[in-house]
């Protein structure tokens, strides 16, 4: 028999806070927060198919198809990751998108063997990632806080140059570093910092979105926005599975599967970064396993629908750490918007028209917040000589090796691609050192 107090408590509505991972905020608050996540990753998500299609000399129609597929698949993957599907999905505020990490390996495959071979290798890589996620509870010992925290710092640090490249106009821009790019990025950065630090409530939480919108409007007024892609795009189009085709070649599968397995460390790092940066806790075994499985199965789904491997987007981990908004339903709304963008090419064309400098002003602070989340994770470990060696050598490998191309210039393209990523050698160093270094300082007896 319930007491009056208990009945009154049961009748009270549940607080719908953006700072509760399982709470659904009011739509008026959740929709702009969800769109904010999409805007932060949209350009990066569609850049991967553009790069690979250009290298493989695909037709304009095939390129458009792959861009549309990238948006649609990212939306579906985000919904599965945030809402869950049985044991699949972390059920955390994680945005999924096309991984940049596979680009150096997939380009030579797409050029030498064809895009269908690249998609077939990506599908196999997805299967490998899903298997790692399935057995993750048994291999979780490979990823203690010193490893995952170091990896999160690597992600943020290695993305920082990318942020500055966007702020300067984007990779390959003819006027790279022009003053108007840098001033526009600086304006967006100042707006976001001001709102985040001095704003309250929704103004602080949507600081990146407001900065993007203001920057976009100013860029459009100054004539820096190209609306041509909007005019040429169709109003509605359904994604077609296997429209590009799939082929399986062992020479293509092996390097992609190896990269996929190691990339699981990046996924784990993003999951840990999300819970640490947004909720100040470690992820559960179920969240880690479900999250990595979602990455793998989403990559399989992506290959079938003419898209490339999917993984959690680090810049969105930065948004969670920056705003403190951890509601997974906010991210799910963003996933729905991504799906809609994949079905409505004109909408996708509008969002993809955001100037790189505007995006750069936004991601600069986000990438920095990722590294800050990694530092916060490491603050809970003992800074003994063992852990400091793991952190130091891993960061040296991740940052130093890619900066000295001559060291590995004589190796095969696949080996070069693995080293150039920085994340893979850094992650391998952290995992191996954690396994082989003694966990306690050795005591040596003085000779008599």
C-alpha positions, -999 to +999 in steps of 0.1 A: +000+000+000+015+033-011+016+063+012+003+097+002+038+110-001+047+081-024+016+087-045+024+124-048+059+116-058+047+092-085+023+118-099+051+143-103+062+147-139+097+135-147+122+163-151+132+166-187+167+179-184+192+181-212+218+169-186+201+135-182+211+109-207+177+092-207+155+123-206+137+138-235+138+176-234+110+197-248+111+197-286+116+235-287+149+229-269+158+195-283+155+202-320+180+231-322+204+211-300+200+181-324+206+202-355+236+217-339+252+182-337+245+177-374+259+210-385+291+203-366+298+170-386+279+175-418+307+188-440+332+162-427+307+134-433+301+142-470+338+151-477+349+114-476+328+103-505+337+134-524+374+127-520+372+090-529+349+096-558+372+122-572+402+100-569+384+071-586+371+095-613+334+086-607+307+104-627+288+133-612+257+112-608+276+085-589+293+111-567+259+126-559+246+092-551+275+085-526+270+119-509+233+112-505+241+077-491+266+092-466+240+114-451+213+087-450+235+060-435+249+084-409+214+092-398+204+055-395+236+047-376+231+076-352+196+065-344+208+030-337+238+042-316+218+066-295+184+048-291+197+012-293+185-019-311+186-049-287+223-053-277+234-030-304+241+007-296+257+025-267+225+044-259+246+075-254+247+109-271+270+097-299+267+110-335+279+086-362+294+095-396+318+084-423+353+078-410+382+098-423+406+072-409+399+048-437+405+073-466+442+068-470+437+030-474+405+031-495+418+056-521+444+033-536+419+004-535+393+025-553+418+037-579+435+004-585+407-021-581+375+000-583+350+015-559+331-018-556+363-034-542+366-006-517+330-011-506+335-049-503+366-043-481+347-018-460+319-044-455+345-069-442+360-043-420+326-036-405+322-073-397+355-073-379+345-043-358+312-059-349+331-090-337+354-069-316+324-053-300+307-086-294+338-099-275+347-066-259+338-076-224+366-103-226+392-079-240+383-048-220+415-052-200+433-040-231+417-005-226+422+007-190+418+045-183+455+052-190+450+038-225+416+053-234+425+086-218+457+088-238+438+079-269+412+106-264+440+132-261+455+118-293+422+123-311+418+159-300+455+167-307+456+152-341+423+169-351+436+204-341+455+210-373+424+200-392+404+226-374+430+253-384+429+241-420+391+246-420+396+280-404+420+290-432+395+281-459+396+243-461+420+218-477+430+227-512+414+262-512+430+285-537+429+314-512+440+293-483+449+315-453+432+346-468+423+372-442+386+370-447+387+333-439+406+338-407+385+368-396+353+348-402+365+319-382+377+342-354+343+359-353+325+325-350+349+314-323+344+346-303+306+343-305+307+307-293+331+315-265+311+345-254+277+327-253+292+296-237+309+314-209+284+343-203+251+329-216+226+310-196+204+280-203+196+275-240+219+303-250+249+285-236+239+251-248+233+262-284+264+284-286+280+264-314+247+264-334+243+302-330+279+308-339+274+287-371+242+304-381+256+339-375+287+330-394+267+315-423+245+346-426+275+370-426+293+348-451+263+348-474+259+386-471+295+390-481+291+366-511+312+337-497+283+311-499+278+291-531+241+282-535+247+264-568+245+229-552+210+237-538+197+248-572+211+216-590+199+191-563+167+172-566+138+177-541+135+140-532+155+109-538+156+074-522+189+057-516+195+027-538+213-003-522+242-018-542+239+009-569+277+011-571+282-027-566+303-047-542+334-069-550+356-088-526+394-089-532+417-103-505+444-077-512+418-050-504+402-068-475+434-074-454+445-038-448+410-025-442+402-053-417+434-045-398+426-008-398+391-016-386+402-036-357+426-009-345+400+018-351+379+002-324+403+019-300+391+052-315+355+042-310+362+032-274+380+065-269+350+085-282+326+066-259+348+071-229+353+108-239+315+112-241+308+097-206+338+114-190+333+148-206+296+149-203+287+127-173+320+125-153+320+087-152+334+057-170+312+039-195+297+005-186+306-027-203+273-028-221+277+007-234+312-001-248+302-034-263+270-021-278+287+010-291+315-008-310+290-034-324+269-005-337+300+010-354+307-024-371+271-032-382+266+004-393+297+000-415+282-032-431+249-013-437+269+016-452+287-006-477+254-021-489+241+014-494+271+028-512+288+045-483+320+040-463+328+028-428+309+046-400+323+056-366+315+080-338+324+116-347+349+132-323+338+167-329+304+158-315+321+144-284+336+179-281+301+194-283+289+171-254+319+182-233+314+219-243+277+222-237+270+195-211+240+183-230+240+145-227+204+136-236+206+108-262+172+119-276+187+152-287+213+133-307+186+110-321+168+141-334+200+150-351+201+115-366+166+120-380+176+153-395+206+135-412+182+109-427+160+136-439+190+153-455+197+120-473+162+119-487+160+156-496+191+165-515+183+202-516+184+203-478+217+185-478+230+210-504+221+239-482+239+226-452+269+215-472+272+251-484+284+262-450+318+278-456+348+260-443+360+290-423+327+292-404+329+255-396+366+260-386+357+286-360+334+261-345+355+229-345+386+246-332+371+248-297+354+214-300+387+196-309+404+213-280+376+202-257+382+166-268+418+168-257+406+184-224+383+155-218+412+131-222+432+151-197+403+149-173+402+111-177+438+108-169+434+130-138+419+099-121+450+077-126+482+075-107+509+095-124+536+069-116+566+063-139+548+034-156+517+054-166+538+084-176+559+063-199+528+049-216+514+084-221+546+099-233+557+072-258+521+068-272+518+106-278+552+107-293+543+079-318+509+094-326+522+130-332+558+125-342+556+097-368+531+114-391+552+146-391+583+128-405+572+111-437+607+102-447+609+076-419+583+053-436+584+066-472+600+033-484+572+011-470+541+000-489+511+023-493+491+003-468+518+006-441+522+043-449+485+048-445+485+031-411+514+051-398+502+084-413+469+081-393+489+087-361+461+071-341+470+035-350+507+036-340+498+056-309+470+032-299+492+002-305+520+017-283+496+024-255+480-011-256+513-030-258+531-009-232+502-014-208+505-051-212+543-055-209+553-029-184+553-040-147+523-027-128+543-020-096+577-005-092+604-032-089+624-032-057+661-041-061+679-055-030+712-039-023+742-061-028+759-071+004 
